Amino acid sequence: MKHNEKRQKRPQSILGAHLGALHMEISSNREVIFEGSKGILEYNDRSIKINAGQYVVAFQGRGLHIQTMTERDIVIHGFLTAIEYII
């Protein structure tokens, strides 16, 4: 088998393996890039709840707002105080 025919496996974190296609990047407590959204369940300046398939991910804080949203990706800004995974 030639080198370019080999499939490279991307390492997966324990969290990524457990939550499937969900991926988050958190910058300090001011920004979250959330990939794998299936829709917004709740949205106000203190709480944002996102449907992630079999899970709901809840963000708590102050001044929360969605800066960018595509079909599967969401960028949240504000002062984050908690992130909760609800099964």
FENFENWO-V274831 format. One line per field, one symbol per residue. ss: DSSP state (~ for helix, > for strand, _ for the rest). psi: psi as a letter, one per 30 degrees, with the letter a starting at -180 (. if undefined). burial: b if it has 9 or more other C-alpha atoms within 8 Angstrom, else e. Layout:
ss->???
psi->???
burial->???
This chain:
ss->__~~~________~~~~~~___>>>>>___>>>>>____>>>>___>>>>>____>>>>>>>>>>>>>>___>>>>>>>>>>>>>>_
psi->kleffkkkkkkkleeeeegbgkkkkkjbgfkkjjkgkglkekjaffkkkkkhcflkkkklakhkljekkaefkkkklajkfkkkkk.
burial->eeeeeeeeeeeeeeebeeeeebeeebeebbbbbbbbbbebeeeebbbbbbbbeebbbbbbbbbbbbeebeebbbbbbbbbbebeeee
